[in-house]
């Protein structure tokens, strides 16, 4: 009976170690996925950069189009102040978005950015953005929010136009 007990104990230890390894992998998956998306531009994820960190390609123009949506459950109006902007790659530029809380109570929201086409996302960095944190708007409050960005000079030449879009979601725990 002793060999059977040892075999059961070894199996239990192996199963426990496997469960711990799976839990650790699950815990590490989100930051790994974020790092992968940041590096590859997958899912339209963009990075952050210091202003002026790259050279300016003054002989070249890129058109950045803007879009804004609000997801169900957040009674806000959200739109770009301008539909598009021409920029020199490598030169910091600022665009503005307008938002208004249409509810009769304060609400929190969080903006999630994306850049299309996906190949352009890795060449688009934000130096200042309202999407870096939760936004709280009082009842009826209107606000103009800036985003400062740089399109990398390494953006492939065939990508002359890209779109920066934001979707505003209710913040977690927000009553609907």
N, C-alpha and C positions, 0 to 999 in steps of 0.2 A: 504494500500500500504506500510505502514511503516514496518510491519512484514516481508513482502517479501524482502524489501531492507536490513533489518538486516540479513536475511537468506542468501542473495546473498553475503553480506560483510563477513559473517562467512565462507562461502564456498570459497571465494576468499582468505581469510587468511589461511585456511587449505591447499588449493592448493599451495599457495606461500610457506608455511612452508614445504610442501612435496617436492617441487622443490628444496628448499635450502638444505634439508636433503639429497636428491639424489646427488646434486652437491658436498656436503661435503663428502659423501661416495665415490663418484668417485675420488675426490682429494686424499682421504686417501687410496684408493685401492692399488696403486702402492707400497707405503712403507709397507703396510700390507702384500702384496703378497711377497715382497722381504724378509721380516722378517720370513714369513712362510716357504719360500724356504730355507732360511738360517738355520732355526731350524730343518727342516725335511730332507734336502738334495734333495728335489724335484727339477727337472729340472737340476740336476747336479751342482747346486750352491754350492760353497765352501765358507768357511770363511777365516778370517785372524787371525793370532795368533802371540804371541811373541815367539821368538826362545827359546827353552829349557823350555817351560811352562809345559810340561808333562814329565813323566819318560820314559826312553828308555827301550824297550823290546829287549835286546841284543840276546836272544835265538831264536828270530823269525825273519824271512825275509818276505818282501812283494815285489812283482815286480810291478813297475810303468811303464806302457807303455806310449809313447808319440805320438801325432798326431797333424798335423797342416794343415789347409786349408785356402784358400783365397776365399772370396765370389766374385761373378761377379761384375764388376765395379771398382775393385781395381787391377791394373796391378802390383802385387807384387808376388815374389816367397817367400814362407814361409814353413820351415820344421824344425823338431827337429834335433839337432846335434847328438843325440843318440836315438835309437828306444826304449830302455828300460833301467831301472836302478833298482838294488836291494837295498832296504833300510831296516833299522831296524825301526819298529814303535816307534815313539817318538823322533827319531833323525833327526835334520834338514838335508836336502839334497838339492843340487842345480842341476838343469838341464838347458841346453842351447838350444835356438832356433835361427836359422839363417833366416834373412829376407833381401830381396833386392827389391828396387824400380826399376821396369823395364821400367818405363815411362821416358819421357824427361822433366818432370817438377816435382816440389815437390808435395807430396801427404800426406794426413793424414789418419791414420787408427786407428781402435780400436779393440782390441782383446777381445773376449768373451770366457771365459773358461767353460768347463764342465767336469765332472768326471762320469765315468761309471764303474761298475754298479751303479745305483742311490743310492743304500743302502750304498755305500762307500763314497759318496759325503760329508756326514755330518762328516766323520772321516778324511777329507783331508783339511788342512789349508795352506794358503800361507802367508809367512812373507814378501816376496819381490816379486813383479811381474810387468812385463811390461804391464799387463792387467789393472793396476790400473789407467791408464791415456791414453790420446791420444798419438799416436806415429806419428812423422813427419819425413819422409825420403826425402832427397833431390833427384834430378834426378840421377839415377844410384847408389845411396848410398846403401851400404851393412852394416849390423849390426848384432852382436851377442847379444842376449838378454837373461838374466838369469831369472829364477824363483826359488825361495827358498821356500821349502814346508816341512811340517811335516805330516806324516801319524800317526794318533792317535793309541796308544796301544789298545784302545777300539774297533778297527776295528774287526768285527767278524772273527773268525779263518777260516771260510769257504771261506772268500774273500782273497785269496792269491795273486790275480792279479787285478789291476785296471788300467784304462786308463785316462790320463789327455790330453784332446784335446782342441785346440784353433781354433776358426774361426775368421779371420781378416775381418772386414767390413770397407767400406769407412766411414769416419766420416761424421756426419750430415753436410750438406751444401757443401760437397766436390763435385767439378765438376767431371762428369764421362766422 
